[in-house]
Amino acid sequence: MQDKIRKLEKKSKWVRNQVLEMIASAGKGHIGGAFSSADILVALYYGGILRFDPSDKDWDQRDRFILSKGHSGAALYAIMADLGYFPASELHNYQKQGCILGGHPDRKIPGIEADTGSLGHGLGIGAGLALSAKMDKKDFMTVVLLGDGECCEGSVWEAAMFAARHKLNNLVGIVDKNGLCVTDRIEDCVAMDPLDAKWQAYGWNVIVVNGHCFEALLSAFNDFRSRKDSRPLMVIANTIKGKGVSFMEGNLKWHHSVPKGEELAAARQELK
């Protein structure tokens, strides 16, 4: 197990390195949220949680993953290139003319299930996919990664009620709970906490984990495919925005700022 954890930690550092270089080269991107969600994405794709086949992106039995917080797409792109969904050379052209990798994921990119980035839409799409699986008697799982700022959107809670009503225990939500939105701290904007109690009140089974601890993340998905609970599952992952680079961690500036000069050099040094 410890061997596996070390490999996942190494992969996360690699993902953050790729994100740093992609955003620095493009001169735009959302580095803070990409860094906070990197460990979650690595756990899903390299930790044996999601079922997928890069050689057959439309494989009927694949699990459906939706990055609802689409502005963090750079981290997902790095992983998908590494897995072979598209050439790794595309990462060097991130958000440049003619590149398939835009600021937000869309279905023109191999392996992407839904156009996202307009916050609040992903969970509704995921609930629809999960319901279709139930109706068609298919065993794929649907996983949706949201941001905690995104949970201010009313459409998230409409989807939450829908999923609970239809007993979609093949639907898993994950909240990347880094405490920050675009311009402020979440709790200075709305009363989001206690977030776990809110999801429970909406009829979901809730697990709260450290979103940077691979043991905790893998444990949360331990019975991923054999859940006896009829409720959808929400994993609230407590994270740090900008995780991995000390001067970015918990700093509002790094929602959409781009490191240059000494900042870029310092970030590279920390991620070596």
N, C-alpha and C positions, 0 to 999 in steps of 0.2 A: 504493500500500500504506500509506504513512504517513497519508494522508487517512483511510483505513479505520480504522487504529489509533487516531487521535485521536477519531474518532466512537465507537469502542468504549470508550475511556477516559472520555469524557464521559457515555456511557450508564451506565457502572459507578458514577460519582459520583452520577448521578441515582437509581440503584437504592438505593445506600446512604442517600441522603437520604430516600427513601420508607420504607425499613426503619426508620430512626431515628424518623420521625414516627409510623409505625404502632405501633411498640412503646411509644413514649412515651405515645401516646394510649390504648393498651390497658392500660398498666401491667403488661405481661407479655410475654415473648417471649425468643428466644435470639439476641441481637444479635451476639455474638462470632463464632459459626459462620456466621451469615448474611453477615457482612462478609467472612469469609475465603473464602467460596464465590462471592461476587458476580461476580468477574471470570471464573470458570469458566463460570457460567451465562450471562453476557453473551456470551462467546465462542461458546457452543453455539447460542444463540437468535438472535444478531445477526451472527455471524461467518460465516454460510453453511454451518454444519456440519450442523445438524439439518434434516430435511425435515418440514414441518408446514403445516397450513392452518387458521387460527383459525375460518374460516367453515364448516369441515367437520371438527369435532373427531374424528369417527370415520372419517375418510378411511382407507381400507384400506392405502394406501401410505405413511402417515406413519411416521416413525421413532418408536420408543417410548423415552421418557425417564422414568427412575424416580429420584426424589430419595430415596434410601434413608435419608440423614441428614435425616429429615423435620422435625426440630426447627428446621431452617434455612429452613422454608417461606416465611417473609416475603419473602425475596429472590425466590423463584420467583413468588410471587403478584404482586409489583410488575411483573415482566416479563410475565406472562400477561395482566394487565390492560392494560398498554401495547400488547400485540400484538392485543388485542381479543377475548380469550377470554370476558371478562365485563366489566361496566361498571367503570371506574376508581373510581367512587364507593364500591365495596365496600371499597377499601383503607382508607377513613376509618372503617369499622366493624369493622376487623380484631379478631377474637376477642370481639366484642360480641354481645349477644343478637340472634338472628335473622340474623346475617351468615353467609354460606356459608364464610368463611375462618376456619377454626379454627387451633389451635396447630400441628397437623400436617396435611399434605395428605390428602385422601380423594377418592374417585371421584365424590362429589356435585359437586365443583368442575370445571367444564369444562376439559378439557385435561390433567387429572390421570389417570395410568394405573393407579396403585395406592395403596392406603392404606398410609402409611408412618409411621415414627416409633418403632415397636418395633424397635430396632436389630438388624441382622443378617438381615433378611428380604429386602431389596431385590435383592441379587445373585441369590438363588435364584429370585425371580420373573423377573428379567431373563434368567437362563439358560433358564427354561422358555419365555419368549417367543421367544428366539433359536432354540431347538430347533424350536419350532412353525413359525417362518419357514423353516427348512431343510426340514422335512418337507412344508410346503405350497408349496415353491419360490417363496417371496416374497422380495423384495430389500430389505425394510426393515431398518434397523439398530436395535439395542437398546443404549442407553447408561444406565449406572447410576452415580450419584454417591454415594460412601460417605465416612464420616469415618474418620480413622485410629484414633480411639478405638473406633469400631464394629468395627474389624478384630480386636478382642479376642474377638468372638463366634465360637464354633465353627461356627455355621451359614454364616458367610462362607466358611470354608475347605472346607466340604462342597460348597458351590456352586462354588468354584474348581476342585475336583477334577472335578466333574461336567462343567463347561464345557470343561475341557481334554480330558477323555475323549471328548467328543462333537465335538471340533474346531470349536467355535463361534466362528469368526473373524468372525461378524456381531455379536458381543457385545463391547462396550467398557466397561470399568470405569474410574472415575476416583476416586482417593483424595484428598480434601481434607486434606492432611497438615499440619495446623497445630500439632501437637505437644502439644495440650492436650485433656483430657477434662473431665468435669464438675467434679472437685475436685482434680485433680493433673496433673502433666506425665505424658505417656504413658510415657516411659522410666523414671519412678519407680514406675510401676504394673506394667508388663510389659516384657520385652525385645523390642520391636517391630522395632528396627533390626538388621540391614539389611533394610528392608521390600522393596526391589526384588529382592533375592536370594531372599526367601521366595516372592514371586509367580513368579519364574522357576523355582524348584524345583517349584512346583505346575503347571508346564507352560504358563505365560503368556508372551507377548511383552510386555516392559516398557519404557516410556519414562519418564524422570524429567525434569520441567520445573519452571520457575518459574511457580507458579500465579497470579502477578500480572503476568506478561508476555504480552501478547496475541500477539506474534510467536511465542513459544515454544508457546503453547496452540494457535494455528492450525496451526503446523508439525506438531504431534503428530498432527493429524487430516488431514494432507495427502493420504494415500491411503485415507481413511476408507472409501470404497465400493469400492475396487479392491484390497483387501489380498490378496497372494499367499500370505502366511503362513497356515497352517491353524490357528494358535493364537489364542485370544481375546487381546485387547489390554488391558493395564492401564497407564493413565497416572497416575503418581504426581506430584501437583501440590504442590510445597512452598509453603505459604502461611503467613500470619500471622493468628492469631485476633484479631478486632477491627480488621483492616486498614482504614486510612482515617482513624481517629481516634487520635491519638498516645497518649492516656492509656488507651485500651482495648487497644492492640496488645500481644499476648503476656501479657495480664493475666487470670489465672484468674477474677477477679471478674466479668468480662463474659461469662461463659457464659450466665448467666440474670439478670443485674442489669438494672435499668431506669434510664437517666439522667434526673435531675430537676434543677431549679434551675440552679445554675451549671454543672454537668456537661452538662446538655442544651444550654445556651447555648454552651458551649465546643465541643461536638460539632457543633452547627449552623454555628458559625463556620468550623471546619476543613473542613466539607463544602460550603461556599459555592462 
